[in-house]
C-alpha cells in the first residue's frame, strides 16, 4: 500500500497535538451520553513510532458518584493490554473505503511516505523528503486519525468506553508501554464529568464574506474553537437552499504558530461571474472526525475591480490664502465610480482625513480655503461597490515668516539631587513645532542650548551640580514653528539650588538657676542662612519623656524657662535651622536641676548585670544609698517596651533572671525611691 499525499493538505498545525521537544501523551475526550470517546497522541515523532511498536495501557479511575467524591478511587483497566494498532491485513476494507484510513495505515506500515509539492522531485526536494519522512508520517498520521475516529481506534490511538454511568465522574490515564531505557514518555490523562446527554459541537461563528473581482473572501472565528476543531469544510449555494461542498480535502490553518497566533480563518472562493449573489456556510471538524452543524450563512457578490486611479495634475496657492487642486481621471471610467474625495494629512504618511466628499464624477478641480502650515493632499475615486483608488500625495505649503510668541508662565522645581523640572504654558499656534530650552549658570553669561532638537511637550527635566559656587541657575525657553521660525526668549526663570549643607551649631555660653527658673544663654550659629534657633527640653525624671520644643529664637540669644517642677532634672539642647529647613548638629546639651528643695542625692551607687550562659541566667547586683526605701527593676527584651520585673526593699542587693534566651538584648532599668519621694534611674544593657 503506497499513498502519495499532496502538499496542499500538509498539516503543520495538525490536530491539537503540537510537536514539542519533550515526549508525552496528550488525551482528548468526547461524551456521547451512553459512551465516552477517547483520543490520544504523542508529542514527538520518535514517541509516536515507539507507540506503534509497544502500544499503550488505558486505565479508568472513578473519582466521584452522585456528586460525592469517593474516599478511594475505583480503578479498572480498559481495552487490550497493550493497546496496539491492528495488523496491516485488517486495514484493507477500511482503507479502501476511506482515504484517511489509507493515509494512517501508510504512515504506520508503508515502506515509503512521500509528500509532493511539485511535479519535479529531483535534487533538493528528494533530500528534504528523505530527511523528514518520520516527521511526515507523524504529522499526516495524526491528522488522518483526527479526521476518522474509526481509523484512530484501529491505529491504537482511540478507544470507546461504553460502560459508563451518567452519575459518575472519571479520570482516564493513557500510559505508554515503551520501556523507559529506550525512550521516556510521560503519561497523559483527561477528566470527564458524567453527563446524561451527548455533547453537541457548537456552530462556527462570525462568518463574514467580502466580494472581490471574480472571488469572495470568507473569514470566521478561529481562535475560540482552535482546541475543538482541527479542520473546516466550506459550502456554497447559488439559491440559498442547496449547498455544495467546495473543498474536497479539509481546510486547515497553516499560519497558526506559537509565535504568531491567528484569530481568524480565511478562505478565498473563485467564482465564475461577478454581480451574482452566493451564499456560504462553514462546518467544523473535531479531532474525533465529527462534523458540527453548519454556521449561519453569509452572502456576497463579486464585482469588477476599480482600476482607474486619479492623478493630481497641478496645485497652486490662491490669493485668499487657500489652494486649488487639479487632477486627472479617465473619462470612460466615470460610470464605475460614484464620487471623488479630497484627503488631507500633515505628513506624507498621514494620518489623513477626508476634507471634502461627494465631489461629482465629472469634476476635476476643487478649492481649499484654509491651509495648515504643511499640507499633503490626495484624491480618492469612490467605486460603486465600496471600492476606492487613491492618487499619490501632493505637497502644498503656505508662505510663513512670522515666528511664534515667546513662551510664558515658566515655573520650576528642584530636588536635593539636583533634578530640575521646568514647565510652561502651551503655545497656541497651529504650526508650532516645539520648544528649545537654554540654561546659564551665571546671570550675565551666554545661555547654552540644552535641547538637541525642538521638544513637543511643555516641560523639560535638567540636572545641575549642587556642590558648586553658583547658588542659582537661569533658564530661558523659545518656541519654534514648523518653518523653524524662532520666537524671542521667554522671561528668565531663576531657580535657586537647594541647600544641602546644614548650618554650624550654636553653643551654650552660660546658664543660671534661681527660684525654680533656668536662664540659658547661647552664642548663635555663624552661618549666613540661619533662619532660627530651636531650643529643646527633656525631663530626666520621666523615663519615657521626649524632647520638647520650647522656644524658637529668631534674633534672641537668651531664654528663661519658668515652667519647671521643683527638684526635677532637665536637659537642654539647641539647634540652628537654615532657610532650607536643615538643622545643625546640637550644641553640647546641658543638664540642670530646678531648685526649690535640697539637691537630690545620688540614690543608686552601683547597678550591674552579668550573663551566665552556662546556667542560662543573668545575675543582677546593685548597691543603694541608705535613704533608699524601695527599688523597682524593669526589664525590656530587644525593642519591646519595659515591664516591671521585681520590686524590692532596699536591703536586697541581688537577683537571678532565669527567663532569658540566647540571641537577645535585655535592658534592665533600676528605679530607686527615697523617703522624700526623690527618684533616680539607672540602665544596664546585657547582650545574651
C-alpha positions as CSV (number, residue, x, y, z in Angstrom):
1,X,0.0,0.0,0.0
2,X,1.5,3.4,-1.0
3,X,-0.3,6.7,-0.7
4,X,1.1,9.9,-2.3
5,X,-0.2,12.9,-0.3
6,X,-0.1,16.4,-1.9
7,X,1.3,19.4,-0.1
8,X,-1.9,21.4,-0.3
9,X,-3.3,19.5,2.7
10,X,0.0,19.4,4.6
11,X,-0.7,19.9,8.2
12,X,1.9,21.9,10.1
13,X,-0.7,22.5,12.8
14,X,-2.0,19.0,12.8
15,X,-4.8,18.5,15.3
16,X,-4.5,19.7,18.9
17,X,-1.2,17.9,19.4
18,X,1.6,20.4,18.7
19,X,5.1,19.0,18.4
20,X,7.3,19.8,21.4
21,X,10.8,18.6,22.4
22,X,9.5,16.6,25.4
23,X,7.9,13.3,24.7
24,X,4.5,13.0,26.3
25,X,1.0,11.7,25.7
26,X,-1.9,14.1,25.2
27,X,-5.5,12.9,25.7
28,X,-8.9,14.3,24.5
29,X,-12.4,13.1,25.2
30,X,-16.0,13.4,23.9
31,X,-19.0,12.5,25.9
32,X,-21.7,10.7,23.8
33,X,-24.3,10.2,26.5
34,X,-24.0,6.4,26.9
35,X,-20.4,6.2,25.9
36,X,-17.2,8.2,26.1
37,X,-14.8,8.6,23.2
38,X,-11.1,8.9,23.9
39,X,-8.3,10.1,21.5
40,X,-4.6,10.3,22.3
41,X,-1.4,11.0,20.6
42,X,2.3,11.7,21.4
43,X,4.0,15.0,21.1
44,X,7.1,13.8,19.1
45,X,7.6,11.7,16.0
46,X,10.0,9.3,17.8
47,X,7.5,8.7,20.6
48,X,4.8,8.1,18.0
49,X,6.9,5.4,16.4
50,X,7.5,3.7,19.8
51,X,3.8,3.8,20.4
52,X,3.2,2.0,17.2
53,X,5.6,-0.7,18.3
54,X,5.0,-1.0,22.0
55,X,1.4,0.3,22.4
56,X,-0.4,1.9,25.4
57,X,-2.3,0.9,28.5
58,X,-5.6,2.6,29.4
59,X,-6.8,3.0,33.0
60,X,-10.1,4.5,34.2
61,X,-10.5,5.9,37.7
62,X,-13.9,6.6,39.1
63,X,-13.5,9.8,41.1
64,X,-17.0,10.6,42.4
65,X,-20.5,9.2,42.3
66,X,-23.8,11.2,42.6
67,X,-21.7,14.3,43.2
68,X,-19.8,12.8,46.2
69,X,-16.1,12.3,45.9
70,X,-15.1,8.7,46.7
71,X,-12.7,8.2,49.6
72,X,-10.9,5.5,47.5
73,X,-10.9,5.9,43.7
74,X,-12.0,2.8,41.8
75,X,-9.5,1.8,39.2
76,X,-10.1,-0.5,36.2
77,X,-8.1,-1.3,33.0
78,X,-9.8,-0.8,29.7
79,X,-9.1,-2.5,26.3
80,X,-6.3,-4.8,25.5
81,X,-3.0,-4.6,27.3
82,X,-1.2,-3.3,25.4
83,X,-3.4,-1.4,23.0
84,X,-1.7,-1.8,19.7
85,X,-2.5,-0.9,16.1
86,X,-4.4,-3.6,14.1
87,X,-2.1,-5.6,11.8
88,X,-1.9,-4.4,8.2
89,X,-4.0,-7.2,7.0
90,X,-7.0,-5.9,8.9
91,X,-6.9,-2.4,7.2
92,X,-7.8,-3.3,3.7
93,X,-11.5,-2.8,3.8
94,X,-11.4,0.4,5.8
95,X,-8.5,1.9,3.8
96,X,-10.4,1.1,0.6
97,X,-13.5,2.9,1.8
98,X,-11.8,5.9,3.4
99,X,-8.7,7.9,2.3
100,X,-7.8,8.9,5.8
101,X,-7.6,5.3,7.0
102,X,-5.3,4.6,4.0
103,X,-3.1,7.6,4.9
104,X,-2.9,6.4,8.5
105,X,-2.1,2.8,7.5
106,X,0.5,4.1,5.1
107,X,2.1,6.3,7.8
108,X,2.4,3.3,10.1
109,X,3.2,0.4,7.8
110,X,4.2,1.9,4.4
111,X,7.7,1.3,3.1
112,X,7.8,4.8,1.8
113,X,5.9,8.0,2.5
114,X,6.2,10.9,0.0
115,X,4.9,14.4,0.2
116,X,4.8,16.0,-3.2
117,X,4.6,19.8,-3.7
118,X,5.5,19.9,-7.3
119,X,6.0,17.5,-10.2
120,X,9.7,17.9,-10.0
121,X,11.1,15.6,-7.3
122,X,14.7,15.9,-8.2
123,X,17.6,17.3,-6.2
124,X,16.8,19.2,-3.1
125,X,13.2,18.1,-2.7
126,X,14.1,14.5,-2.6
127,X,16.8,15.1,0.0
128,X,14.3,17.1,2.2
129,X,11.6,14.4,1.9
130,X,14.1,11.7,2.9
131,X,15.3,13.7,5.9
132,X,11.8,14.5,7.1
133,X,10.0,11.2,6.3
134,X,9.5,10.4,10.0
135,X,8.1,13.8,10.7
136,X,5.8,13.5,7.7
137,X,4.5,10.1,8.8
138,X,3.9,11.5,12.3
139,X,2.1,14.7,11.1
140,X,-0.1,13.1,8.4
141,X,-0.8,10.0,10.6
142,X,-2.2,12.1,13.4
143,X,-4.2,14.3,11.1
144,X,-5.7,11.3,9.4
145,X,-6.6,9.9,12.9
146,X,-8.3,13.3,13.6
147,X,-10.4,13.0,10.5
148,X,-11.5,9.4,11.0
149,X,-12.2,8.2,14.6
150,X,-12.7,4.6,13.4
151,X,-9.2,4.6,11.9
152,X,-7.8,6.2,15.1
153,X,-9.2,3.3,17.2
154,X,-7.8,0.8,14.7
155,X,-4.4,2.5,15.0
156,X,-4.3,2.2,18.8
157,X,-4.9,5.9,19.2
158,X,-8.5,5.9,20.3
159,X,-11.0,4.0,22.5
160,X,-14.8,3.8,23.1
161,X,-15.8,3.3,26.7
162,X,-19.4,2.1,26.6
163,X,-19.5,1.0,30.3
164,X,-20.2,4.5,31.8
165,X,-22.8,6.0,34.1
166,X,-24.2,9.4,34.0
167,X,-23.9,9.9,37.8
168,X,-20.1,9.2,37.8
169,X,-17.0,11.3,37.1
170,X,-14.0,9.6,35.6
171,X,-10.3,10.2,35.1
172,X,-8.7,8.4,32.2
173,X,-5.0,7.8,32.1
174,X,-3.1,6.6,29.0
175,X,0.3,5.0,29.8
176,X,2.9,4.4,27.1
177,X,4.3,0.9,27.3
178,X,7.6,1.9,25.7
179,X,10.5,0.9,28.1
180,X,12.0,3.9,29.8
181,X,15.5,2.8,28.9
182,X,14.5,3.1,25.2
183,X,12.6,6.4,25.5
184,X,11.0,8.1,28.4
185,X,7.4,9.2,27.6
186,X,5.2,11.0,30.0
187,X,1.7,9.5,30.5
188,X,-1.4,11.6,29.7
189,X,-4.8,11.9,31.2
190,X,-8.2,13.6,30.9
191,X,-11.0,14.2,33.4
192,X,-14.6,13.5,32.2
193,X,-17.6,14.7,34.2
194,X,-20.6,12.5,34.0
195,X,-23.4,13.8,31.8
196,X,-26.6,12.2,30.5
197,X,-26.7,13.9,27.1
198,X,-24.5,13.8,24.1
199,X,-22.1,16.7,23.8
200,X,-23.1,18.9,20.9
201,X,-20.5,20.6,18.8
202,X,-21.0,24.4,18.6
203,X,-21.6,26.0,15.3
204,X,-18.7,28.0,13.8
205,X,-19.4,31.7,14.4
206,X,-18.6,35.2,13.0
207,X,-18.7,34.1,9.3
208,X,-18.2,37.2,7.0
209,X,-18.0,37.5,3.3
210,X,-16.4,40.3,1.2
211,X,-16.9,40.4,-2.6
212,X,-14.0,41.0,-4.9
213,X,-13.3,40.7,-8.6
214,X,-14.3,37.1,-9.6
215,X,-13.8,36.0,-6.0
216,X,-15.3,36.0,-2.5
217,X,-13.2,36.4,0.6
218,X,-14.6,34.5,3.7
219,X,-13.4,34.8,7.3
220,X,-14.7,33.3,10.5
221,X,-13.7,32.8,14.2
222,X,-10.7,30.5,14.6
223,X,-9.0,31.2,17.9
224,X,-12.1,30.4,20.1
225,X,-12.5,26.9,18.7
226,X,-8.9,26.1,17.8
227,X,-8.8,23.4,20.6
228,X,-12.0,21.9,19.3
229,X,-11.9,22.0,15.5
230,X,-8.9,20.7,13.5
231,X,-10.3,21.5,10.1
232,X,-13.2,23.0,8.3
233,X,-15.4,22.5,5.2
234,X,-16.7,25.4,3.2
235,X,-20.1,25.1,1.4
236,X,-21.6,27.4,-1.2
237,X,-25.1,27.8,-2.6
238,X,-26.5,29.7,-5.5
239,X,-30.1,29.6,-4.4
240,X,-29.8,29.7,-0.6
241,X,-31.1,26.1,-0.1
242,X,-28.8,23.6,-1.9
243,X,-25.2,23.8,-0.7
244,X,-22.2,22.3,-2.4
245,X,-19.0,21.5,-0.5
246,X,-16.2,23.5,-2.1
247,X,-13.1,21.8,-0.5
248,X,-12.8,18.1,-1.0
249,X,-10.0,17.9,1.4
250,X,-10.4,19.6,4.9
251,X,-9.3,23.2,5.3
252,X,-6.7,23.7,8.0
253,X,-5.0,26.8,9.3
254,X,-1.4,26.8,8.0
255,X,-0.4,30.1,9.8
256,X,-1.1,29.4,13.4
257,X,2.2,29.1,15.3
258,X,3.2,29.7,18.9
259,X,5.0,32.9,18.0
260,X,2.2,34.1,15.6
261,X,-1.3,33.3,16.8
262,X,-4.1,33.6,14.3
263,X,-7.6,34.8,15.4
264,X,-9.4,34.4,12.0
265,X,-9.7,31.6,9.4
266,X,-9.5,32.9,5.8
267,X,-10.7,31.2,2.6
268,X,-11.0,32.7,-0.9
269,X,-13.5,31.2,-3.3
270,X,-13.1,31.8,-7.0
271,X,-16.4,32.5,-8.8
272,X,-17.4,32.3,-12.4
273,X,-19.1,35.7,-12.7
274,X,-19.4,39.0,-11.0
275,X,-22.7,40.6,-9.8
276,X,-24.2,37.3,-8.8
277,X,-25.0,36.6,-5.1
278,X,-23.6,33.5,-3.5
279,X,-24.4,32.1,0.0
280,X,-21.8,30.4,2.2
281,X,-21.6,28.4,5.4
282,X,-18.8,26.5,7.2
283,X,-18.7,23.3,9.1
284,X,-16.1,22.4,11.8
285,X,-14.4,19.0,12.1
286,X,-13.3,17.8,15.5
287,X,-10.4,15.5,16.5
288,X,-12.9,12.7,16.5
289,X,-13.9,13.2,12.9
290,X,-17.2,14.7,13.9
291,X,-18.8,17.5,11.8
292,X,-20.5,20.3,13.5
293,X,-23.8,21.9,12.5
294,X,-23.3,24.5,9.7
295,X,-22.7,28.1,10.7
296,X,-25.1,30.9,9.9
297,X,-25.0,31.7,6.2
298,X,-23.4,34.8,4.7
299,X,-23.9,36.2,1.2
300,X,-21.8,38.3,-1.2
301,X,-21.4,39.1,-4.8
302,X,-18.3,39.6,-6.9
303,X,-17.7,42.8,-8.8
304,X,-15.3,44.3,-11.3
305,X,-12.2,45.7,-9.7
306,X,-11.9,49.5,-9.9
307,X,-8.6,50.0,-11.7
308,X,-8.7,53.7,-12.7
309,X,-6.7,55.9,-10.3
310,X,-6.9,59.7,-10.0
311,X,-3.7,61.7,-10.6
312,X,-3.1,65.2,-9.2
313,X,-2.0,67.3,-12.1
314,X,-1.4,70.7,-10.5
315,X,-1.8,72.6,-7.3
316,X,-1.4,76.3,-6.7
317,X,-1.9,78.8,-3.9
318,X,-4.7,81.3,-4.2
319,X,-4.9,85.0,-3.2
320,X,-7.2,84.3,-0.2
321,X,-4.6,82.0,1.4
322,X,-6.1,78.8,0.1
323,X,-5.2,76.4,-2.7
324,X,-6.7,74.9,-5.8
325,X,-6.1,71.2,-6.5
326,X,-6.5,69.9,-10.1
327,X,-6.5,66.2,-11.0
328,X,-6.9,63.8,-14.0
329,X,-9.2,60.7,-14.3
330,X,-10.2,58.6,-17.2
331,X,-13.5,59.8,-18.7
332,X,-14.6,56.3,-19.7
333,X,-14.2,55.1,-16.0
334,X,-16.7,57.7,-14.6
335,X,-19.5,55.1,-14.8
336,X,-17.6,52.9,-12.4
337,X,-17.5,55.5,-9.6
338,X,-20.0,57.5,-7.5
339,X,-17.8,60.5,-6.5
340,X,-14.4,61.8,-5.6
341,X,-13.0,62.7,-2.1
342,X,-10.2,65.1,-1.2
343,X,-8.0,63.9,1.6
344,X,-5.5,65.9,3.7
345,X,-2.8,65.0,6.1
346,X,0.1,66.7,8.0
347,X,2.8,64.3,6.6
348,X,3.2,62.1,3.6
349,X,2.3,59.1,5.8
350,X,-0.8,60.8,7.3
351,X,-2.9,60.4,9.3
352,X,-5.2,61.5,6.5
353,X,-8.8,62.8,7.0
354,X,-11.5,63.4,4.4
355,X,-11.5,67.2,3.7
356,X,-14.3,67.1,1.1
357,X,-16.5,64.3,0.0
358,X,-19.3,63.8,-2.6
359,X,-17.3,65.6,-5.4
360,X,-19.1,65.0,-8.7
361,X,-17.6,62.4,-11.0
362,X,-17.3,64.9,-13.9
363,X,-15.4,67.5,-11.8
364,X,-11.6,67.7,-11.9
365,X,-10.7,70.5,-9.5
366,X,-11.5,71.7,-6.0
367,X,-10.6,74.7,-3.9
368,X,-9.4,74.6,-0.3
369,X,-9.9,77.8,1.6
370,X,-7.9,77.2,4.8
371,X,-4.5,75.6,4.8
372,X,-2.3,74.2,7.5
373,X,1.4,75.1,7.6
374,X,2.1,71.7,5.8
375,X,-0.5,70.0,3.6
376,X,-0.4,66.6,1.9
377,X,-3.4,66.2,-0.4
378,X,-4.6,63.2,-2.3
379,X,-7.7,62.4,-4.4
380,X,-9.8,59.2,-4.0
381,X,-12.2,57.8,-6.5
382,X,-15.1,56.1,-4.8
383,X,-16.3,53.0,-6.6
384,X,-19.9,51.7,-6.7
385,X,-19.0,48.6,-4.6
386,X,-17.2,50.2,-1.7
387,X,-14.0,50.3,-3.7
388,X,-11.6,53.1,-3.6
389,X,-8.5,54.1,-5.5
390,X,-6.3,57.0,-4.3
391,X,-3.8,59.2,-6.0
392,X,-0.3,59.9,-4.9
393,X,0.0,62.8,-2.5
394,X,0.8,66.4,-3.5
395,X,2.6,68.7,-1.0
396,X,1.3,72.2,-0.6
397,X,2.9,74.7,1.8
398,X,2.0,78.2,2.7
399,X,4.5,81.1,3.0
400,X,5.2,81.8,6.6
401,X,7.8,84.1,8.2
402,X,6.0,85.1,11.4
403,X,7.6,83.5,14.5
404,X,5.6,82.2,17.5
405,X,5.1,84.3,20.6
406,X,7.6,83.7,23.4
407,X,6.6,81.0,25.9
408,X,5.1,82.3,29.2
409,X,4.3,81.0,32.6
410,X,7.6,79.4,33.3
411,X,8.0,77.7,36.7
412,X,10.4,75.1,38.1
413,X,11.0,72.8,41.0
414,X,14.4,71.3,42.1
415,X,15.1,68.5,44.5
416,X,18.0,67.6,46.7
417,X,19.6,65.5,44.0
418,X,19.9,68.4,41.5
419,X,17.0,67.4,39.3
420,X,15.2,70.4,37.9
421,X,11.7,70.1,36.4
422,X,10.7,73.1,34.3
423,X,7.2,73.7,32.9
424,X,5.5,76.5,31.0
425,X,2.1,77.3,29.3
426,X,1.3,75.8,25.9
427,X,1.7,78.0,22.8
428,X,-1.5,78.2,20.8
429,X,0.0,78.5,17.3
430,X,-1.4,75.9,14.9
431,X,2.0,75.5,13.2
432,X,4.0,75.0,16.3
433,X,6.8,72.5,16.0
434,X,8.2,72.6,19.6
435,X,10.4,74.4,22.1
436,X,14.1,74.9,22.8
437,X,15.4,75.2,26.3
438,X,18.5,77.2,27.3
439,X,20.5,77.5,30.6
440,X,23.1,79.7,32.2
441,X,24.9,79.2,35.4
442,X,25.7,82.9,35.9
443,X,23.1,85.6,35.3
444,X,25.3,87.6,32.8
445,X,26.9,84.7,30.9
446,X,25.7,83.5,27.5
447,X,23.0,80.8,27.6
448,X,23.7,77.4,26.2
449,X,21.1,75.2,24.4
450,X,20.0,72.1,26.3
451,X,17.7,70.5,23.7
452,X,19.3,69.0,20.7
453,X,16.1,69.4,18.6
454,X,12.7,71.1,19.4
455,X,10.7,69.2,22.0
456,X,6.9,68.9,21.6
457,X,5.9,68.9,25.3
458,X,5.7,71.9,27.7
459,X,8.1,70.5,30.3
460,X,11.8,69.7,30.5
461,X,14.0,67.9,33.1
462,X,17.5,69.1,33.7
463,X,20.2,68.1,36.2
464,X,22.6,70.5,37.9
465,X,25.5,70.2,40.2
466,X,24.6,71.3,43.7
467,X,28.1,71.4,45.1
468,X,29.3,74.4,43.0
469,X,29.9,78.1,43.6
470,X,26.7,79.4,42.0
471,X,23.7,79.3,44.2
472,X,21.2,79.8,41.3
473,X,20.7,78.6,37.7
474,X,18.9,80.6,35.0
475,X,16.6,79.2,32.2
476,X,15.0,80.6,29.0
477,X,12.7,78.9,26.5
478,X,11.9,79.8,22.9
479,X,9.1,78.4,20.7
480,X,9.8,77.1,17.1
481,X,7.2,76.7,14.3
482,X,7.3,74.2,11.5
483,X,9.2,76.6,9.3
484,X,11.8,76.8,12.1
485,X,10.9,80.4,12.8
486,X,12.1,81.0,16.4
487,X,10.3,83.3,18.9
488,X,12.1,85.7,21.2
489,X,13.4,84.3,24.5
490,X,10.9,83.9,27.4
491,X,11.4,85.8,30.6
492,X,14.3,84.5,32.6
493,X,13.4,81.8,35.1
494,X,15.7,81.9,38.2
495,X,16.0,78.6,40.1
496,X,17.6,78.6,43.5
497,X,19.6,75.5,44.2
498,X,18.6,73.5,47.4
499,X,20.9,73.9,50.4
500,X,22.3,70.5,51.3
501,X,24.9,71.8,53.9
502,X,23.5,72.2,57.4
503,X,24.4,75.3,59.4
504,X,27.1,75.5,62.0
505,X,26.0,74.6,65.6
506,X,25.2,77.2,68.2
507,X,27.0,77.0,71.6
508,X,25.6,77.4,75.1
509,X,27.6,80.2,76.8
510,X,26.2,80.0,80.3
511,X,23.1,79.3,82.4
512,X,21.7,80.4,85.7
513,X,19.3,78.7,88.1
514,X,17.3,80.7,90.6
515,X,13.8,80.5,92.2
516,X,12.7,77.5,90.1
517,X,13.7,79.2,86.9
518,X,16.6,78.5,84.4
519,X,18.1,81.2,82.3
520,X,20.0,80.0,79.3
521,X,22.4,82.0,77.1
522,X,24.0,80.9,73.8
523,X,26.3,82.0,71.0
524,X,24.3,81.9,67.7
525,X,25.4,79.9,64.7
526,X,27.8,81.8,62.4
527,X,26.2,80.5,59.2
528,X,24.7,83.2,56.9
529,X,21.5,81.4,56.0
530,X,20.3,80.7,59.6
531,X,16.6,81.4,59.9
532,X,16.0,80.4,63.5
533,X,17.4,78.7,66.6
534,X,15.4,75.9,68.2
535,X,15.6,75.2,71.9
536,X,14.5,71.8,73.1
537,X,14.0,70.4,76.7
538,X,13.7,66.9,78.1
539,X,12.7,65.8,81.6
540,X,15.1,63.3,83.1
541,X,12.8,62.3,85.9
542,X,10.3,60.8,83.4
543,X,11.9,57.8,81.8
544,X,9.7,58.0,78.7
545,X,9.8,61.7,78.2
546,X,10.5,63.0,74.7
547,X,12.4,66.1,73.6
548,X,10.0,69.1,73.6
549,X,10.5,72.3,71.5
550,X,10.1,75.2,74.0
551,X,11.4,78.2,72.1
552,X,12.1,79.5,68.5
553,X,14.7,82.2,68.6
554,X,14.9,84.5,65.6
555,X,17.4,87.0,66.9
556,X,17.3,86.3,70.6
557,X,20.4,84.8,72.4
558,X,18.8,84.1,75.8
559,X,15.7,82.4,77.2
560,X,14.3,81.9,80.7
561,X,12.4,78.7,81.3
562,X,9.8,79.2,84.0
563,X,7.7,76.1,83.5
564,X,9.8,73.8,85.7
565,X,8.9,71.5,88.5
566,X,10.8,71.7,91.8
567,X,13.7,69.4,92.3
568,X,13.2,67.9,88.7
569,X,16.2,67.4,86.5
570,X,16.1,68.7,82.9
571,X,18.4,68.5,79.8
572,X,18.5,71.3,77.2
573,X,19.7,71.2,73.6
574,X,19.8,73.9,71.0
575,X,19.9,73.7,67.1
576,X,20.3,76.1,64.3
577,X,17.9,75.8,61.3
578,X,18.6,77.5,58.0
579,X,16.3,78.8,55.3
580,X,16.1,75.4,53.6
581,X,15.0,73.7,56.8
582,X,18.3,72.0,57.5
583,X,19.2,71.5,61.2
584,X,22.7,71.8,62.6
585,X,24.2,69.4,65.0
586,X,23.1,70.2,68.5
587,X,25.2,72.2,70.9
588,X,26.6,70.2,73.7
589,X,23.5,69.6,75.9
590,X,23.4,70.9,79.5
591,X,21.7,69.3,82.4
592,X,20.2,71.3,85.3
593,X,18.1,70.6,88.4
594,X,15.4,73.1,89.2
595,X,15.9,74.5,92.7
596,X,13.1,74.8,95.2
597,X,14.3,72.0,97.6
598,X,17.5,70.4,98.5
599,X,19.6,68.9,95.8
600,X,18.6,65.3,95.0
601,X,21.2,63.0,96.5
602,X,22.7,60.1,94.5
603,X,20.5,57.1,95.3
604,X,22.0,54.3,93.1
605,X,25.7,53.8,93.9
606,X,26.1,50.8,91.6
607,X,24.0,48.6,89.3
608,X,25.4,45.8,87.2
609,X,24.4,42.7,85.3
610,X,26.4,39.6,84.4
611,X,25.4,37.0,81.7
612,X,25.8,33.4,83.0
613,X,25.4,31.4,79.8
614,X,26.4,28.1,81.5
615,X,23.5,28.2,83.8
616,X,21.3,30.1,81.4
617,X,20.7,33.2,83.5
618,X,21.6,36.8,84.1
619,X,22.7,37.9,87.6
620,X,21.8,41.4,88.6
621,X,23.5,43.2,91.6
622,X,23.3,46.7,93.0
623,X,24.2,49.0,95.8
624,X,22.0,51.8,97.1
625,X,22.3,54.8,99.4
626,X,21.0,54.4,102.9
627,X,18.0,56.7,102.4
628,X,16.5,54.5,99.7
629,X,13.2,52.9,100.7
630,X,12.3,51.0,97.6
631,X,13.9,49.6,94.4
632,X,11.9,48.7,91.2
633,X,13.5,46.8,88.4
634,X,12.1,47.0,84.8
635,X,13.0,44.6,82.0
636,X,12.8,45.0,78.2
637,X,13.7,42.5,75.5
638,X,15.2,43.9,72.3
639,X,12.9,46.8,71.2
640,X,10.0,45.9,73.3
641,X,8.5,48.1,76.0
642,X,9.9,47.7,79.5
643,X,7.7,45.8,82.1
644,X,8.1,45.6,85.9
645,X,10.3,42.6,86.8
646,X,10.7,42.9,90.6
647,X,10.1,45.4,93.4
648,X,12.3,45.2,96.5
649,X,13.1,46.8,99.7
650,X,16.5,48.5,99.9
651,X,18.1,45.6,101.8
652,X,18.1,43.0,98.9
653,X,21.0,43.6,96.6
654,X,21.0,40.6,94.1
655,X,18.5,38.9,91.7
656,X,18.8,36.0,89.2
657,X,16.8,36.3,86.0
658,X,16.2,32.8,84.6
659,X,13.8,33.8,81.9
660,X,16.4,34.6,79.2
661,X,17.2,33.2,75.8
662,X,20.4,33.4,73.7
663,X,20.5,35.9,70.8
664,X,18.5,38.6,72.6
665,X,19.4,42.0,74.1
666,X,18.0,42.7,77.6
667,X,17.7,46.2,79.1
668,X,17.3,46.4,82.9
669,X,16.1,49.8,84.4
670,X,16.7,50.4,88.1
671,X,14.4,52.9,89.8
672,X,15.4,53.9,93.4
673,X,12.9,55.9,95.6
674,X,13.9,57.5,98.9
675,X,11.7,58.5,101.8
676,X,11.4,62.1,100.5
677,X,9.9,61.0,97.2
678,X,13.1,61.5,95.2
679,X,13.9,59.1,92.4
680,X,16.9,58.0,90.4
681,X,17.1,55.8,87.3
682,X,20.0,53.7,86.0
683,X,20.0,51.3,82.9
684,X,22.1,48.2,82.3
685,X,22.1,46.6,78.8
686,X,23.1,42.9,78.6
687,X,23.6,41.1,75.2
688,X,22.9,37.5,75.9
